[in-house]
Amino acid sequence: MVGESIRAPRRLADATTKEAERWGPVLLMIPLGSTEQHGPHLPLSTDSMVAEALCIRLAARRPDLVLAPTLTFGASGEHQGFAGTLSIGTEVLARVITELVRSARGSVAGVVVVNAHGGNAEALRGASATASTDGDDLLVLSAHFPEADAHAGRTETSLLLALAPSLVRQDEAMAGNTAPLSEIAHDLRHGGVRSVSPTGVLGDPAGASTQEGEVLLAGAVDRLLGSIDERFPR
């Protein structure tokens, strides 16, 4: 519900090592986003903010989830050419996740990555394969919003209106390329987002609302929590 109070999560960065020792068998949850263009009306931090918000809500529902600092750089090569986009690429991102999982080994019961940027998927598949080989317990989850448009459209605009309305430049919002991804996938893969949308928007933010954003967040949390409970029964 809009305005619903959310219990503050346990944040790894705020704890001392003694406090972390007393937590016992916790699950370390890593929000993963990006720093990339989201059209003329949404901040570069959109994916990172969505990932962290989902994790905060998950931690409020399951107390053994401990929130790691958000990873705000991802694999965003498809957004190159837009000012402000910063990408560490697939290979480096996969290595970062792998090393974090390895460094957490022995101090947590498992690691959960909650990803809010589709471009990170390949890196996460690689990190998952490495964790399986290493014998580490890594669960990779992606934020999923049914019937969502592709990028910086109504879905993400609604999410940001719910999370940080002051950062949404509503007077700058405009429709971008609204064609189905299946129709633009070839050009997107070979030429990046700019080749199919000069504004960087794939969708139409018209009709976005705070209420819709809250409903989208609540639904995503329910789905993510179900996956966590299935992998790590309480």
MOBEL-V507473 format. One record per backbone hydrogen bond with DSSP energy under -0.5 kcal/mol. CO is the residue of the C=O (numbers start at 0). NH is the residue of the N-H. If there is no record, write none. Layout:
BEGIN
((CO NH) (CO NH))
END
This chain:
BEGIN
((0 3) (8 10) (9 11) (9 66) (10 13) (10 14) (11 14) (15 19) (16 20) (17 21) (18 22) (19 22) (20 23) (23 25) (25 27) (25 108) (25 109) (26 28) (26 65) (27 29) (27 111) (28 30) (28 67) (29 113) (30 70) (31 115) (33 47) (34 85) (37 40) (37 41) (38 37) (40 168) (41 37) (42 45) (43 35) (44 48) (45 49) (46 50) (47 51) (48 52) (49 53) (50 54) (51 55) (52 56) (53 57) (54 58) (55 59) (56 60) (57 60) (57 61) (61 64) (63 26) (63 65) (64 9) (65 28) (65 67) (66 11) (66 12) (69 71) (70 32) (73 75) (73 87) (73 88) (75 78) (76 79) (77 192) (78 81) (81 84) (85 34) (85 73) (87 91) (88 92) (89 93) (90 94) (91 95) (92 96) (93 97) (94 98) (95 99) (96 100) (97 101) (98 102) (99 103) (100 104) (101 104) (103 106) (103 107) (109 27) (110 138) (111 29) (111 113) (112 114) (112 140) (113 31) (114 142) (116 119) (117 120) (119 123) (120 124) (121 125) (122 126) (123 127) (124 128) (125 129) (126 130) (127 131) (128 132) (129 133) (130 134) (130 135) (135 137) (136 110) (137 139) (138 112) (138 140) (140 114) (143 145) (144 147) (150 201) (152 156) (153 157) (154 158) (155 159) (156 160) (157 161) (158 162) (159 163) (163 166) (164 167) (166 168) (167 169) (168 171) (168 172) (169 172) (175 177) (179 182) (179 183) (180 183) (180 184) (183 187) (184 188) (185 189) (186 190) (187 191) (190 194) (191 194) (192 195) (192 196) (196 199) (200 176) (200 202) (201 150) (202 175) (203 153) (204 207) (208 212) (209 213) (210 214) (211 215) (212 216) (213 217) (214 218) (215 219) (216 220) (217 221) (218 222) (219 223) (220 224) (221 225) (222 226) (223 227) (224 228) (225 229) (226 230) (227 231))
END
